[in-house]
Amino acid sequence: MSASEIMEPNPTTLKPDDLIGTAADCILTKRYRNVPVVDNEGRFVGIFGVNCLLKLTLPQAAIIHKGLDNLTFIHETLADLLERFNEVKSQPVSTCIDRDIITVTPDNPLLETLLILYRNKTSIPVVDPETQKLLGMISYWDVGRHILSAGENHDA
């Protein structure tokens, strides 16, 4: 088996110029951790996800290189975090795309793909190696669904 046999071939995607507010709504309503970002030709650009949203709402002192490890002396409310989010929600997702993402090809072996999923703890983009187009995504949900359905097919 290969990656193409367990991937979701029509994942929800974002464009680099989509707004952070729109992306946040997508993540929260669909309960995604990450959403792939593709350009106008469908080429994989990176991932926008919950870590980006957290980064945008945390105080700058917490996220700068070698920033603070302990924030117990800062007393912020949810309203403070919302205010910080409101300051960035009209910016494009391109301002906070994770471009350093491990991808797999459609013919990547199944066990190697599962090991990548396990080690990276996030969904994996399936990308055409020649065109760099996003062909699908592999999530824990996809893997679980395929494993459980294999048992049903085996019992039949």
QUIQUI-V834986 format. One record per residue. PSI is psi in degrees with one decimal (999 if undefined). OMEGA is omega as a letter, one per 20 degrees, with the letter a starting at -180 (999 if undefined). Layout:
PSI&OMEGA / PSI&OMEGA
This chain:
157.4&a / 173.5&a / -37.6&a / -24.3&a / -14.3&a / -0.6&a / 157.1&r / 112.8&a / -10.5&a / 64.2&a / 155.2&r / 136.3&r / 163.6&r / 159.6&r / 154.3&a / -28.4&a / 1.8&r / 148.9&a / 147.5&r / -38.3&r / -41.6&r / -43.5&r / -41.0&r / -41.9&r / -42.3&r / -47.6&a / -43.9&a / -40.7&a / -33.4&a / -2.5&r / 41.6&r / 150.7&r / -32.8&a / 150.6&r / 129.3&r / 147.1&r / 129.3&a / 152.5&r / -175.3&a / -19.2&r / 3.5&r / 8.7&r / 138.5&a / 127.9&a / -40.6&a / -159.8&a / 138.1&r / 130.2&a / -169.1&a / -31.8&r / -36.2&r / -42.7&r / -42.3&r / -43.0&r / -39.4&a / -20.9&a / -18.5&r / 153.3&r / 144.8&a / -34.8&a / -24.2&a / -23.0&a / -6.6&r / 156.6&r / 128.2&a / 40.4&r / -168.7&a / 138.9&r / -22.2&a / 121.0&a / 18.3&a / -21.8&a / -10.9&r / 125.8&a / 96.1&r / 156.2&r / 172.8&r / -33.9&r / -37.0&r / -42.3&r / -40.2&r / -40.3&r / -42.3&r / -41.3&r / -42.6&a / -27.1&r / -23.6&a / -8.4&a / -19.4&r / 4.6&r / 155.7&r / 152.0&r / -19.6&r / -19.2&r / -11.9&a / 46.4&r / 134.7&r / 111.0&a / -9.1&a / 69.1&a / 134.2&r / 128.6&r / 165.9&r / 161.9&r / 163.7&a / -30.4&a / 10.5&r / 132.9&a / 145.9&a / -52.9&a / -36.7&r / -41.3&r / -43.8&r / -36.3&r / -40.3&r / -44.3&r / -45.3&a / -47.0&a / -35.1&a / -15.1&r / 33.0&r / 160.5&r / 152.7&a / 126.6&r / 138.2&r / 117.6&a / 137.3&r / 123.9&a / -23.7&a / -44.7&a / -13.8&a / 16.9&r / 141.5&r / 123.2&a / -21.1&a / -178.3&r / 149.7&r / 120.9&r / 170.1&r / -36.2&a / -43.4&r / -45.7&a / -47.9&r / -44.0&a / -43.1&a / -39.4&r / -47.6&a / -37.3&r / -26.6&r / -36.6&r / -38.4&r / -41.0&r / -34.1&a / -35.8&a / -23.6&a / 999&999
